[in-house]
């Protein structure tokens, strides 16, 4: 991991953060999460504690707390030397995770069809259209819009075990480093709009169909992108 990558995180005001330990903890967690999400830290990279702590202007204690939380969430894992590494997801695990998501998410959207609030549907739709019309392409905005669409029904399915499993699987699939992700923007936007239309219409059959089609489309895209 280069100094340049870490230094892109905005350093906090140490005096202010010391006064608010929760803010400090959140800052460190958010910084690491962002670096992983934006691929500043890539799969297999080792977190060099001293360097990251120095660049963020914090001690190692909140850094370790943030890394432990990210380990629980599946973004980090401990390597052979007990140092934390960004979890690397290979193609096989990615594809298998998509297959499981297809089964569970089609069920989740069916369970959630009458529970999703109209204002949340509109917020997700707005995010999808904003990222589609943003130039140059914004990968982070793309991921955030994707989160809003899928978590819209995952969080409302009424099955806590299913929700936890799906959020974990989404972490796995988002860690997989797809080449040419920008090429997914147009099909993602189109497929997300169909899902949102079906949920808004409270059409369970159509919602299940479009969620399944979307996840199979991601599967096919990954195969084509890696061959």
N, C-alpha and C positions, 0 to 999 in steps of 0.2 A: 504494500500500500504506500503510495507516494505522499510526501508532505503536501504537494499541490492539491491532491484529492481531499485530504482532511481539512486543509485550510479554507476550503470553500464553505464550510459550516460557519455561520455567524457566531462569533464569540459573545457570550453573555456579559453583562456587567456584574463582576464578581461580588461587589458590595450589595447589589440588589438581590442576587440569588442566595447569598448567605442568609439574608433576612427571611427568605421563603424557600425552605428546603424542598418543598413539593415542586416548586417551579424549577429548581435546579435539576431534580430528578427527571422531570418531564422534558426539560431542555436537552439533557444528555440522551434520553431515550429517543426523542424526536430526531435528534441529529444523526444518531446511528441508523435509525430506521430509514431516514431520508437517503443517507449514503448507500444503503443496501438497495433501496428501491430505485435509485437513480443510477445504479451500477458503478458508483464511485468505489464501492467495495463489491468485488465480484465473488462468485462462488469459489470457495477454496482459499480466499485471502485470509491471512491471519491478522487478528486485531492486535496491534502493538500498543499495549496499554499506556506506556509512558508517553509515546508520541501523540496518541489521541487525546489523552488527558491534558497535555501541554497545549495542543492546538485549540481545544475547547475551553481552556482556562479553568479547568476544574481539577479536583483531587481524584484519586483512583477509586474512592469509595462510591460516589454516585455512578461512576463509569461501570464499576463491577455490578452494581445493582441493576443498571440498564441492560448489561450483557446477560445477566441471569434471567431477566424478564424476556429478552429476545430469544434466549435458549428455550424457555418454556413455550414460547410462541412458535418455535420451529425455524427461526431465521438464522440462529447461530448454533454451533455445536462445539464441543471440546475436542481438540486434536490429541495426538499421541503425547505431546509435551504439556498437556493440560491448558494450553492457550486456546482462546476462543477463535473459531474460524467461521466465516460465512458458509452456511450449508450449501453444498453444490448438488444441484438436482440434474441428473442425467436424463436423456431422452426416454429411456424405458420407464423410469419412475413417473415422469411427466405424463406420458401417454396412459399409463395405468391409472394415474390419479384422475385424468380427464374421464376415463371410462366410469370410474366410481362416482365422480361428480355428475355424470349424465344420469345415472340411476337415481341418485339422491336429490339432485336439484329439480328434476322433473316432478318428483314427489313433493318436494318443498314448495314449489310454486303452486301445485294443486291444493295443498293444505292452506296456503296463504292467500288464495285468490280473493277471498271476501274480507281479508283483514288489512290489506295494504291501504294506507290513507291516500286520498287523491292528491294532497299537497306533496307527498313524498314521491308519487309517480311523476308529478310535474317537475320537481327538483331534479330527479334523475334524467328526465327528458331534456331539460335545459342544459345539463352538464354534457350530455351526449352531443347535442347540437353545437354547443360552444366549442368543444374540442374539435369537432369536424370542420368548423369554420375558422379555426385558428391557424395562422401561418406566421412563422414556420411551424412544422409539426411539433407538438409538445407531448413527449412520452409520459411525463408525470401526470399531466391532465388526462391523458388517455387512460392510465391506470385508475385514476380517481373516479372517472366516469364509469368505468367498468365496475368498480367497487359499489357505486351507488345503485347500479342496476341490479346486480346479483344479490347484494346484501338487503335490497329492498324486500325481497321475498324470503330470503334465508332467515332474516331476523324475525319474520312474522309467521313462520311456519307452525309455531306452537309446540315444537318438539325440541327441547333444549339439547338433547344428545345429538340430534341431526344437525342443529345449528353449530355446535362445537366441532363436529366432524367436518362439516363443509367449510367452515372458516379455516380450519387447519389445512384442508386440501387446497384451498385457494392460496394459502401461503406457499405451499409446495409448487403449484403451477406458476405462480408469479416469480418464484426464484429461478425457474428455468429460463435460460437466456436465449430467447428466440431471435434469430437474425431477421432483419428486415421487418421489424415490428410495425413500422409505419405503413407497410403494405396491408396490415390488418385493419387500419382505421376505417376505410369505407365499408368493408363487409361487417365489421363489428358494429358500426353505427346503424347500418340497415337492420341487422339482426336484433340489436338492442331495441330499436324502435318497434319492431314486430312484437317483441316480448312485452314491452310497455303498453302497446295498443291492446294486446290480449288481456293483460291484467286490468287495464282501465275498463274494458268491456265486461270484466268478470267472466271471461270465457275460459273455463278451466281446460277444456280440450285443446284449444288453440295455444294457450300458455304453455302447457306441457309439450306440445309439438314444437313450438318455436325455441324453447329452452334446449330441448334435445337436439334440434337441428343446429343450433348455435355451437354447442359443445362438440358435436361431430365435425363441424366446420373447422374448429380450432385444432382438432385431432388431425384432420387432413392437411391443414396448413403446415403443421409441425413436420409431418412426414415429407411434404414437398420441400420444405425449407432446409431439411437436413440430408437430402439425397442429391 
